[in-house]
Amino acid sequence: GAVVSQHPSWVICKSGTSVKIECRSLDFQATTMFWYRQFPKQSLMLMATSNEGSKATYEQGVEKDKFLINHASLTLSTLTVTSAHPEDSSFYICSARPLTRTIGGLHYEQYFGPGTRLTVT
Amino acid sequence: GQQVMQIPQYQHVQEGEDFTTYCNSSTTLSNIQWYKQRPGGHPVFLIQLVKSGEVKKQKRLTFQFGEAKKNSSLHITATQTTDVGTYFCAGQGNRDDKIIFGKGTRLHILP
């Protein structure tokens, strides 16, 4: 249980185009999903917190018009990188926090997707 | 804002030696979580500590949460090659707060 998928797993796009990344919780409902960015050999940097049915909360320094987040349902959140540039190339990872408290009896853990590697040429 | 500091950044140990990584928060935490990320993989949840002074064990891994709920440690006894990876602590202030990750400790095992 507690599986999170991401699609695509990797994508190469040209500078100036937009890329959409999907994050799905496969066997549980998630009130909250998080989007992280990870550069090579570095830690996870929280970009935004996504709550179903409401606007995402962006971290300081993250452009909300560039990184569009839509949390359409309790199992799906999408991140769209608009007008991508080479400096946007990174590993994007989503995580989901379960709605219910029945998974392992824990309330606040997150389950991570496998990540999406974005390369902008 | 809340900061989570983790040391060391890197650790090389001989196989069979012990390993410890430490995590310190600038503020009191409601809970702390530990994750492991294998090279090329994504973070995998290991454990969550909630109570002051809590100690939990998972086979060769021992997790501790400080009395003040501002620091934590992960200790691995008799490391094996399968322990290779980056270990992240992640602290949460209040229950609905975002989770802040430490920079991670990259463990490398020398055969």
Boltz contact constraints between the chains, C-beta under 6 A:
constraints:
  - contact:
      token1: [A, 43]
      token2: [B, 101]
      max_distance: 6.0
  - contact:
      token1: [A, 43]
      token2: [B, 103]
      max_distance: 6.0
  - contact:
      token1: [A, 43]
      token2: [B, 104]
      max_distance: 6.0
  - contact:
      token1: [A, 44]
      token2: [B, 101]
      max_distance: 6.0
  - contact:
      token1: [A, 46]
      token2: [B, 98]
      max_distance: 6.0
  - contact:
      token1: [A, 49]
      token2: [B, 98]
      max_distance: 6.0
  - contact:
      token1: [A, 93]
      token2: [B, 42]
      max_distance: 6.0
  - contact:
      token1: [A, 106]
      token2: [B, 48]
      max_distance: 6.0
  - contact:
      token1: [A, 108]
      token2: [B, 31]
      max_distance: 6.0
  - contact:
      token1: [A, 109]
      token2: [B, 33]
      max_distance: 6.0
  - contact:
      token1: [A, 109]
      token2: [B, 45]
      max_distance: 6.0
  - contact:
      token1: [A, 109]
      token2: [B, 48]
      max_distance: 6.0
  - contact:
      token1: [A, 112]
      token2: [B, 42]
      max_distance: 6.0
  - contact:
      token1: [A, 112]
      token2: [B, 43]
      max_distance: 6.0
  - contact:
      token1: [A, 114]
      token2: [B, 42]
      max_distance: 6.0
  - contact:
      token1: [A, 115]
      token2: [B, 42]
      max_distance: 6.0
